[in-house]
Amino acid sequence: MKNCDKYKEFLITGEWHIHTNYTDGKNSIHEICRKAIEVNIPLICFTEHVSKELSYDYNKFIYDIKEARNKFDQLIIISGIETKILPSGELDITKPILRNAEYIGVAFHSFPNDINLFYESLIKVFNNYAIDTWMHPGLFFKKINEIIPDSLLNSIFEIMREKRIMLEINKKYDLPPKKWIDKARIYGVNFVRGGDIHSIENLKPDNEFTKFRFLI
């Protein structure tokens, strides 16, 4: 069972994509927790950027999350990661962090403008890693102003259903496209809320995602 399975009821009412001032976010872990309680969000997942060469102390990041759990015991707090997919079909992450993360999200960052390579790399990652969520899905195509062929998209959703990988509803980039959502529903892919939060000002109550409740 995946760690997020026990929190299935919070896939849309919780916030599953948050960055802190450990990387490119503006606020601390404790500031975000206080704001989440203020706006009645029952669950938050800190999905800090990770790579094989970190610019921050990951152990300190985890320690701060554990401290927050003790302080804000009325809030469900999960330690997650956002790691990028490499053209080799590997993840830019060390094995210890990958092994210990409670929630694993993958995304494309600075990837070559090659649709076939995109597809091959994504499929390798889905097949070779225990992934929870594909984050801001479709951003690659939005950046290169291209449309993924239906045959490739169908194949991706088939594997996501088989591997039980969720599709993130990303508020920041307004992704995935409606066509993807409709098709993912047909394939039985599950959805998760991802505000892609970088500031407590962006941490909104559930009514921002109410229209997606029917997806889970």
C-alpha positions as CSV (number, residue, x, y, z in Angstrom):
1,M,0.0,0.0,0.0
2,K,1.3,3.5,-0.9
3,N,1.6,6.0,1.9
4,C,-0.9,8.3,0.4
5,D,-3.6,5.5,0.3
6,K,-4.5,6.0,3.9
7,Y,-5.2,9.7,3.2
8,K,-7.4,9.1,0.1
9,E,-10.2,11.2,1.5
10,F,-7.9,14.2,1.5
11,L,-6.6,14.0,-2.1
12,I,-8.6,17.0,-3.1
13,T,-9.3,18.7,0.2
14,G,-5.6,18.5,1.2
15,E,-2.7,20.4,-0.4
16,W,-0.2,18.0,-1.9
17,H,2.4,20.3,-3.5
18,I,4.2,22.8,-1.3
19,H,7.6,24.4,-1.5
20,T,9.3,26.2,1.4
21,N,12.1,28.6,1.9
22,Y,14.5,25.6,1.8
23,T,14.4,26.1,-2.0
24,D,12.3,28.5,-4.0
25,G,9.4,29.0,-1.6
26,K,9.0,32.2,0.5
27,N,7.8,30.7,3.8
28,S,9.0,28.3,6.5
29,I,7.4,25.0,7.3
30,H,5.9,26.4,10.5
31,E,4.5,29.4,8.7
32,I,2.8,27.2,6.2
33,C,1.3,24.9,8.8
34,R,-0.2,27.9,10.7
35,K,-1.7,29.2,7.5
36,A,-3.1,25.8,6.6
37,I,-4.9,25.6,9.9
38,E,-6.2,29.1,9.5
39,V,-7.8,28.3,6.1
40,N,-9.0,24.9,7.2
41,I,-6.9,22.7,5.0
42,P,-6.7,19.3,6.8
43,L,-3.6,17.9,5.2
44,I,-0.4,19.4,3.7
45,C,2.4,17.7,1.9
46,F,5.8,19.4,1.7
47,T,7.2,18.4,-1.7
48,E,10.5,20.1,-1.7
49,H,12.7,20.1,-4.8
50,V,15.4,17.5,-4.6
51,S,18.3,16.5,-6.8
52,K,21.5,14.4,-6.6
53,E,23.3,17.5,-5.5
54,L,21.3,19.5,-2.9
55,S,21.8,23.1,-2.1
56,Y,20.2,22.7,1.4
57,D,20.3,20.3,4.4
58,Y,17.7,17.7,3.6
59,N,18.0,16.1,7.1
60,K,17.2,19.5,8.6
61,F,14.2,19.8,6.3
62,I,12.9,16.5,7.6
63,Y,13.7,17.4,11.2
64,D,11.6,20.6,10.8
65,I,8.7,18.6,9.5
66,K,8.8,16.3,12.5
67,E,8.9,19.3,14.8
68,A,5.9,20.7,13.0
69,R,4.0,17.5,13.5
70,N,4.5,17.7,17.2
71,K,3.5,21.4,17.3
72,F,0.5,21.2,14.9
73,D,-1.0,17.9,15.9
74,Q,-4.5,18.9,14.5
75,L,-2.9,18.9,11.0
76,I,-1.8,16.0,8.9
77,I,1.7,16.7,7.7
78,I,3.5,14.6,5.1
79,S,7.1,14.8,3.9
80,G,7.3,14.5,0.1
81,I,9.6,15.4,-2.7
82,E,9.5,16.8,-6.3
83,T,12.2,15.3,-8.4
84,K,12.8,15.8,-12.1
85,I,12.8,13.2,-14.8
86,L,16.1,13.0,-16.7
87,P,16.4,12.2,-20.5
88,S,18.0,8.8,-19.5
89,G,14.7,7.8,-17.9
90,E,16.1,8.1,-14.4
91,L,15.3,10.5,-11.6
92,D,17.6,13.2,-10.3
93,I,17.6,12.0,-6.8
94,T,19.7,9.9,-4.4
95,K,18.6,6.5,-3.3
96,P,18.4,7.3,0.5
97,I,16.0,10.3,-0.1
98,L,13.9,8.3,-2.6
99,R,13.7,5.4,-0.2
100,N,12.6,7.5,2.7
101,A,10.2,10.0,1.1
102,E,6.6,9.5,2.1
103,Y,5.2,11.0,-1.1
104,I,7.0,11.0,-4.5
105,G,6.1,13.4,-7.3
106,V,8.0,13.6,-10.6
107,A,8.1,16.4,-13.1
108,F,9.8,17.6,-16.2
109,H,12.3,20.5,-15.8
110,S,14.8,21.7,-18.5
111,F,14.0,18.8,-20.7
112,P,15.0,18.5,-24.4
113,N,12.2,19.5,-26.9
114,D,11.8,15.9,-28.1
115,I,8.3,14.3,-27.7
116,N,9.5,10.8,-28.3
117,L,12.3,11.2,-25.7
118,F,9.7,12.7,-23.3
119,Y,7.5,9.6,-23.7
120,E,10.3,7.1,-23.4
121,S,11.7,8.7,-20.3
122,L,8.4,9.1,-18.6
123,I,7.5,5.4,-19.3
124,K,10.9,4.3,-17.9
125,V,10.3,6.3,-14.7
126,F,6.8,4.9,-14.3
127,N,8.0,1.4,-14.8
128,N,11.2,1.5,-12.7
129,Y,10.2,3.7,-9.7
130,A,7.4,3.6,-7.1
131,I,5.9,7.0,-8.0
132,D,2.9,8.5,-6.4
133,T,2.1,11.5,-8.7
134,W,3.0,13.1,-12.0
135,M,3.3,16.8,-11.1
136,H,2.1,19.7,-13.3
137,P,1.4,17.2,-16.1
138,G,1.4,18.8,-19.6
139,L,3.8,21.6,-18.7
140,F,6.4,20.2,-21.1
141,F,3.9,20.5,-24.0
142,K,2.8,23.9,-22.9
143,K,6.3,25.2,-23.0
144,I,7.1,23.8,-26.4
145,N,3.6,24.6,-27.8
146,E,3.0,21.1,-29.0
147,I,0.2,18.6,-28.6
148,I,1.0,15.0,-27.5
149,P,-0.4,12.4,-29.9
150,D,-3.4,10.5,-28.6
151,S,-1.6,7.2,-29.0
152,L,1.1,8.2,-26.6
153,L,-1.3,9.8,-24.1
154,N,-3.4,6.7,-24.0
155,S,-0.4,4.5,-23.4
156,I,0.7,6.8,-20.5
157,F,-2.7,6.7,-18.8
158,E,-2.8,2.9,-19.2
159,I,0.5,2.6,-17.3
160,M,-0.6,5.2,-14.7
161,R,-3.7,3.1,-14.0
162,E,-1.7,-0.1,-13.8
163,K,0.9,1.5,-11.5
164,R,-1.6,3.5,-9.6
165,I,0.1,6.8,-10.3
166,M,-2.0,9.9,-9.8
167,L,-2.4,12.9,-12.1
168,E,-2.0,16.2,-10.4
169,I,-4.5,19.0,-10.8
170,N,-2.0,21.8,-10.8
171,K,-3.5,25.2,-9.9
172,K,-0.4,27.3,-10.6
173,Y,-0.1,26.2,-14.3
174,D,-3.8,25.4,-14.8
175,L,-2.8,21.8,-15.8
176,P,-3.5,19.3,-17.1
177,P,-5.7,20.3,-20.1
178,K,-9.4,19.3,-19.9
179,K,-8.9,16.7,-22.6
180,W,-6.3,15.0,-20.4
181,I,-8.7,15.1,-17.4
182,D,-11.5,13.6,-19.4
183,K,-9.3,10.9,-20.9
184,A,-7.7,10.1,-17.5
185,R,-11.1,9.6,-16.0
186,I,-12.0,7.1,-18.7
187,Y,-8.8,5.1,-17.9
188,G,-9.5,5.2,-14.2
189,V,-6.5,7.4,-13.2
190,N,-6.9,9.0,-9.8
191,F,-6.4,12.8,-9.2
192,V,-4.7,14.8,-6.5
193,R,-4.7,18.5,-5.7
194,G,-1.5,20.4,-6.3
195,G,-1.5,24.1,-5.7
196,D,2.2,24.3,-6.4
197,I,2.4,26.6,-3.4
198,H,5.4,28.9,-3.0
199,S,3.9,31.4,-0.6
200,I,1.3,31.3,2.1
201,E,-0.7,33.8,0.1
202,N,-1.4,31.0,-2.4
203,L,-2.6,28.6,0.2
204,K,-6.3,28.6,-0.4
205,P,-9.3,26.8,1.2
206,D,-10.9,23.8,-0.5
207,N,-13.4,25.8,-2.6
208,E,-10.7,26.5,-5.1
209,F,-10.8,22.8,-6.0
210,T,-14.4,22.0,-5.3
211,K,-15.1,21.4,-9.0
212,F,-12.6,18.5,-8.9
213,R,-14.2,16.6,-6.1
214,F,-16.0,14.3,-8.6
215,L,-12.6,13.1,-9.9
216,I,-11.6,10.9,-6.9
